[in-house]
């Protein structure tokens, strides 16, 4: 999953990027509204974390323009604790959630996980596919009840396929949602990680749909 952080406080921006990266997400970040707006307008993100008080372009204007352009990615706004009017304005502009500063990082991570699940149509923190279970809260994967050890990139790939199980996901979509903006998108790492996952999980769970991409079976047709 790929996250965009738009926050002008450099210390908080760095803390958010580090925590989200440690949580298994690919993270892009911006320090001002113009750069953040451009990234959100041109790149696909699974969640955006948007501060409202930004230089060059404020968060409300960014959000309103994204929504007018039918950019539908979930947006969590950051607000000052005593500025209830900011929360109202943000939600009216199209925000999906908000969190007031100062906040505990674990709460923000929980809100991010909830938005990712909701966007993919999952209500629970645990996602099952055949005998494989992924706990989004702990980033723990089990197969037939046994824990599967994955690298961070293997986990990102598996998590995206499991969130979108049952449909074909193209290689381009995977690259766009699993890697930061400066990733070498001409590399063959997706194929490499698919091969590694097939060695660690029941190999029939991830199907190659020739010419189109990959599909993770939802369990009903993964015999």
C-alpha positions as semicolon CSV with decimal commas, in nm:
position;residue;x (nm);y (nm);z (nm)
1;X;0,000;0,000;0,000
2;X;0,121;0,347;-0,089
3;X;0,071;0,649;0,136
4;X;0,121;1,022;0,075
5;X;0,210;1,244;0,372
6;X;0,166;1,621;0,328
7;X;0,291;1,799;0,640
8;X;0,507;2,113;0,663
9;X;0,645;2,038;1,010
10;X;0,966;1,860;0,912
11;X;1,001;1,667;1,239
12;X;0,643;1,540;1,228
13;X;0,673;1,465;0,857
14;X;0,982;1,255;0,924
15;X;0,814;1,075;1,215
16;X;0,511;0,992;1,001
17;X;0,723;0,864;0,713
18;X;0,928;0,647;0,949
19;X;0,626;0,502;1,134
20;X;0,436;0,428;0,813
21;X;0,744;0,274;0,655
22;X;0,794;0,055;0,960
23;X;0,426;-0,038;0,931
24;X;0,483;-0,189;0,588
25;X;0,374;0,100;0,365
26;X;0,549;0,271;0,076
27;X;0,554;0,641;0,160
28;X;0,592;0,959;-0,045
29;X;0,595;1,295;0,131
30;X;0,569;1,667;0,066
31;X;0,633;1,973;0,283
32;X;0,405;2,224;0,110
33;X;0,061;2,232;-0,045
34;X;0,164;2,279;-0,406
35;X;0,392;1,976;-0,414
36;X;0,142;1,768;-0,218
37;X;-0,143;1,865;-0,449
38;X;0,063;1,774;-0,756
39;X;0,157;1,431;-0,616
40;X;-0,203;1,353;-0,520
41;X;-0,324;1,469;-0,861
42;X;-0,076;1,263;-1,063
43;X;0,008;0,955;-0,854
44;X;-0,217;0,677;-0,720
45;X;-0,230;0,652;-0,340
46;X;-0,420;0,421;-0,110
47;X;-0,440;0,685;0,164
48;X;-0,334;1,050;0,195
49;X;-0,248;1,214;0,528
50;X;-0,310;1,585;0,481
51;X;-0,228;1,871;0,716
52;X;-0,466;2,163;0,672
53;X;-0,228;2,448;0,759
54;X;0,021;2,428;0,473
55;X;0,234;2,688;0,295
56;X;0,170;2,775;-0,073
57;X;-0,168;2,596;-0,081
58;X;-0,389;2,510;0,217
59;X;-0,523;2,163;0,284
60;X;-0,889;2,250;0,233
61;X;-0,818;2,389;-0,115
62;X;-0,615;2,080;-0,202
63;X;-0,892;1,848;-0,092
64;X;-1,166;2,042;-0,268
65;X;-0,975;2,040;-0,596
66;X;-0,899;1,668;-0,571
67;X;-1,264;1,587;-0,511
68;X;-1,379;1,810;-0,797
69;X;-1,136;1,618;-1,018
70;X;-1,292;1,293;-0,886
71;X;-0,980;1,183;-0,702
72;X;-1,139;0,937;-0,459
73;X;-0,848;0,811;-0,248
74;X;-0,918;0,817;0,128
75;X;-0,787;1,132;0,297
76;X;-0,714;1,169;0,669
77;X;-0,676;1,533;0,772
78;X;-0,455;1,657;1,054
79;X;-0,607;1,937;1,260
80;X;-0,527;2,139;1,571
81;X;-0,702;1,996;1,876
82;X;-0,895;2,315;1,956
83;X;-0,996;2,401;1,598
84;X;-1,328;2,221;1,567
85;X;-1,418;2,440;1,270
86;X;-1,123;2,292;1,076
87;X;-1,260;1,944;1,132
88;X;-1,602;2,045;1,000
89;X;-1,453;2,222;0,698
90;X;-1,230;1,925;0,622
91;X;-1,510;1,672;0,639
92;X;-1,734;1,894;0,426
93;X;-1,453;1,925;0,169
94;X;-1,441;1,548;0,131
95;X;-1,213;1,412;0,404
96;X;-1,275;1,055;0,517
97;X;-1,137;1,093;0,869
98;X;-0,944;1,333;1,090
99;X;-0,702;1,319;1,377
100;X;-0,618;1,607;1,610
101;X;-0,264;1,709;1,699
102;X;-0,090;1,604;1,910
103;X;-0,174;1,239;1,854
104;X;-0,036;0,895;1,929
105;X;0,124;0,738;1,623
106;X;-0,052;0,407;1,689
107;X;-0,388;0,581;1,659
108;X;-0,292;0,727;1,323
109;X;-0,170;0,389;1,199
110;X;-0,499;0,230;1,308
111;X;-0,694;0,495;1,116
112;X;-0,479;0,433;0,807
113;X;-0,542;0,058;0,828
114;X;-0,914;0,121;0,865
115;X;-0,924;0,342;0,554
116;X;-0,728;0,088;0,349
117;X;-0,965;-0,190;0,457
118;X;-1,276;0,019;0,395
119;X;-1,162;0,122;0,048
120;X;-1,108;-0,244;-0,043
121;X;-1,440;-0,354;0,108
122;X;-1,306;-0,533;0,417
123;X;-1,453;-0,476;0,763
124;X;-1,214;-0,683;0,976
125;X;-0,846;-0,638;1,049
126;X;-0,783;-1,000;0,949
127;X;-0,816;-1,096;0,583
128;X;-0,838;-1,459;0,478
129;X;-0,765;-1,616;0,143
130;X;-0,787;-1,994;0,139
131;X;-0,565;-2,116;0,423
132;X;-0,369;-1,791;0,433
133;X;-0,454;-1,526;0,690
134;X;-0,315;-1,174;0,704
135;X;-0,350;-0,966;1,022
136;X;-0,323;-0,604;0,911
137;X;-0,281;-0,484;1,270
138;X;0,027;-0,691;1,348
139;X;0,145;-0,743;0,986
140;X;0,149;-1,115;1,063
141;X;0,084;-1,376;0,794
142;X;-0,001;-1,739;0,861
143;X;-0,058;-2,036;0,632
144;X;-0,241;-2,336;0,780
145;X;-0,189;-2,171;1,118
146;X;0,188;-2,147;1,082
147;X;0,355;-1,808;1,069
148;X;0,511;-1,717;0,736
149;X;0,819;-1,496;0,747
150;X;0,814;-1,232;0,474
151;X;1,037;-0,944;0,381
152;X;0,881;-0,596;0,383
153;X;0,841;-0,598;0,004
154;X;0,691;-0,947;0,001
155;X;0,445;-0,838;0,268
156;X;0,343;-0,526;0,074
157;X;0,276;-0,731;-0,238
158;X;0,082;-1,000;-0,056
159;X;-0,121;-0,744;0,138
160;X;-0,223;-0,561;-0,177
161;X;-0,327;-0,881;-0,354
162;X;-0,522;-1,000;-0,050
163;X;-0,701;-0,668;-0,011
164;X;-0,802;-0,699;-0,378
165;X;-0,844;-1,075;-0,400
166;X;-1,067;-1,214;-0,668
167;X;-0,980;-0,955;-0,933
168;X;-0,691;-0,930;-1,175
169;X;-0,429;-0,677;-1,064
170;X;-0,193;-0,556;-1,334
171;X;0,182;-0,531;-1,287
172;X;0,155;-0,155;-1,344
173;X;-0,101;-0,121;-1,065
174;X;0,117;-0,321;-0,829
175;X;0,422;-0,107;-0,902
176;X;0,222;0,214;-0,862
177;X;0,077;0,110;-0,526
178;X;0,375;-0,069;-0,372
179;X;0,670;0,159;-0,437
180;X;0,770;0,518;-0,376
181;X;0,773;0,774;-0,656
182;X;1,143;0,733;-0,736
183;X;1,131;0,353;-0,768
184;X;1,272;0,206;-1,091
185;X;0,947;0,097;-1,255
186;X;1,123;-0,082;-1,538
187;X;1,266;-0,346;-1,309
188;X;1,132;-0,700;-1,281
189;X;1,101;-0,703;-0,901
190;X;0,727;-0,779;-0,907
191;X;0,794;-1,107;-1,085
192;X;1,074;-1,188;-0,842
193;X;0,854;-1,127;-0,536
194;X;0,565;-1,324;-0,686
195;X;0,805;-1,617;-0,726
196;X;0,919;-1,587;-0,366
197;X;0,562;-1,575;-0,236
198;X;0,473;-1,888;-0,430
199;X;0,757;-2,070;-0,255
200;X;0,634;-1,961;0,089
201;X;0,258;-2,001;0,034
202;X;0,034;-2,250;-0,145
203;X;0,150;-2,177;-0,504
204;X;-0,198;-2,202;-0,657
205;X;-0,327;-1,904;-0,456
206;X;-0,161;-1,650;-0,684
207;X;-0,260;-1,701;-1,046
208;X;-0,079;-1,545;-1,339
209;X;-0,334;-1,417;-1,589
210;X;-0,122;-1,402;-1,900
211;X;-0,094;-1,056;-2,049
212;X;-0,307;-0,901;-1,774
213;X;-0,145;-0,949;-1,433
214;X;-0,207;-1,152;-1,119
215;X;-0,511;-1,267;-0,928
216;X;-0,525;-1,397;-0,575
217;X;-0,804;-1,648;-0,540
218;X;-1,063;-1,570;-0,274
219;X;-1,061;-1,928;-0,152
220;X;-1,375;-2,049;-0,329
221;X;-1,191;-2,127;-0,652
222;X;-0,844;-2,200;-0,523
223;X;-0,871;-2,578;-0,529
